[in-house]
Amino acid sequence: MKFDQLIDNLQKTYKVDVISAACPHEIIDIKLLDPNDKQTRSSILYFGYDSQKPEKMPVNCILASGKETRPASTEHNLAIIHPEAFSSVFNVCSDLIKNTQRNDFYQYYLEVAEQVQNVDALIDLASQSFGASLILCDRDFRILSCSTQIPVTDELWKHNIKQGYCDYEFISQVRELKAVQMMHAGTNPVEVTCKSSPFRKFASRIYCSDTWIGFVLLIEGDTSYRASHPEMLQLLASVLGDAIMHYAPNLLYQTNEYHSFLYNLLIGAPPETLPDLYLKLSFPERMQVAYVKEKDGTKSPDEAKVIKKCREILPDCHAIVHKDGAVIIGNAENLTNSRKLLSVFGKADNINLGISRPFTDVKTVKNAMEEAVEAYETGCVIAPQESTYHFDQYGIYAMFRKLAAYDDTERYLHPAVRSLLTPECGDGEVLLETLRVYLQSNCNIKESAESLHMHRNSVTYRLHKIEEMCGIDLNDMETCFRLRISFMLLRIHSVKDNDLRQPRARQYN
C-alpha cells in the first residue's frame, strides 16, 4: 500500500493534514518513531509526536501535533494528526497494511496457481517469496512435494524427502510436541521445531472441502523468518487446498481403515500402539506382498488409480504407494498370477514386479514388503530381461549384493572357477559355461546336453577335463554347492563392474 492510498482511507474517518506526498514507495510495515534510529527504511511508515521530530525525517511519517502551525513541505511523505487520535490512527494503519499484504499475497498465490496449474510448481514459486524451503505432506507424513529452487538443507528432512515418507519414530516425536497436541482445527500456523533439528519450522494444515488432507511445512534454513511468514503460510495453505482440488485431485484418494493400518505397519509402527479398531480387520490366511514399479523408475504410480483398479480386479487386495512404487498386499493365490496383477497397471510391458514369500501374520507385512522390494531391485539389475522377480528365487542374490557393497566377494570364489577365468586357460570360458549349465541342470548330463545343444558324450568329456584341470570331484555335493555359490557371485559381479578384473569375465545368467 502506498502513502497516498493510506491517507485516503484515513481521511474517511479522521482529520489528517497532508504536508507532502512525494514518494511512491510501497509500505509493508508500521513502527513507532525512535529519534535514536539513524537508519529508517523507505518501506516502513513511522508514527511519532511532533516533539520527537528527528534531525532526518523518515521517508514515510505521520506525526501527532496539537500546534496550529504546520511544518513546511518536505521531499518525503508527511502527514499530521491530532494527538488524541494517535492510538486509533496507528491501529487503523496497522490493520490496513496487514489486510493489503494479506490480499496481495493471496492474490499472488492464486495467480501463480492458475498460471502453473501444478502443485509442485506452486510450492517451488511460493518458496521464493518466503526465501525459505517448503514441504507438502499428507496426513500420514508422506512427502507429496518440496521446493527445489530453495532446497531443504535440514538433514533430517532431506532424509525424509529422499525416502518419500517419515519414519514412525519421527512421527511419534512430532506428535508429542506441545504445539502439535494443542493444534486446533484450522489453518493457523504453529511452530513445530523439535530437538532433532537445528532449524525453526512452521506448519499449517491444508483442507479440501472442510476435510483435513495434510500440511505445508516452512523450514527456516539459512535465513531468518520474517514477521509476515506465519500469515503468508496460512494464505498459502488455503490456496494449496484449492489447487489440489483443481489440479491434483489424485492426492485426494479415499482410504479406509485397512489402508491406514497397513501404512502404519509399513513405516514401522509397532502393532500394539495402533488403535483396537484395527484388531477387527480381517486378512487372508495366506498373504503375499507385491512391489510394483515402472521399469524406468521416473515417476511413482498414481495411488488413486491403483487403489481403484485393485478394488475392481483384486477385490481382496489392498494397495498403497510407498518407496516410489505400489505395494499390494493380498491373497497369495491372486498375487502369484502376474498377468492379473499387471492388468492393474495397464501398460504391463513397462512394469516390473517384486514378490515376497507367503506369510500368515499381517503384523509381519513390513518384512514381506522389504522382501518384495529387494527382489525387485535385485532382479532389475541381474535379470533386466524379466519382469517378475520372486524373493524365493532372488533372495540369495539380494544377500550377495548387500555383501558385495562393503566386502570384496571375489575372494570367496571357488579356486576352480578362478582357474577357469584366467587368461592362461585357453578353453576356460567354454568350460565354465558347461560347468554352469551342468550345475543349473542339477548335475544331469542329459539335461545339460539338451541345454547346450551338444551330444552327452561331449558334455561328459568337458566335465572330466574340468575335474582334471582343477583337481575337483563333481560327484561331491559340497563341491557342487560351493561352485553354485561361486556362479551366483559371478552373476552379481558381472553386473557390478562388468568384469572380474579378468579378460575372460562375462555375465552368467
Secondary structure, DSSP 4 states (H G I P E B T S, - for coil): -BHHHHHHHHTTTS--EEEEE---PBP-EEEE--TT-----TTEEEEEEGGG--SS--SEEEEE---SS-PPP-SSEEEEE-GGGHHHHHHHHHHHHHHHHHHHHHHHHHHHHHHH--HHHHHHHHHHHHTSEEEEEETT-BEEEE-SSS----HHHHHHHHHTB--HHHHHHHHTSHHHHTPPSSS--EE---TT-SS-EEEEEEEETTEEEEEEEEE-TTSPPPTTHHHHHHHHHHHHHHHHHHH-GGGG----HHHHHHHHHHTT--GGGS-GGGGG----SSEEEEEEEETT--S---HHHHHHHHHHH-TT-EEEEETTEEEEEEEHHHHT-HHHHHGGGS-GGGEEEEEPPPBS-GGGHHHHHHHHHHHHHHHHHH-TT-SEEEHHHHHHHHHHHHHHHHS-GGGGS-HHHHHHHSTT-TTHHHHHHHHHHHHHTTT-HHHHHHHHTS-HHHHHHHHHHHHHHHT--TT-HHHHHHHHHHHHHHHHHHHHTSS-SSTT-----
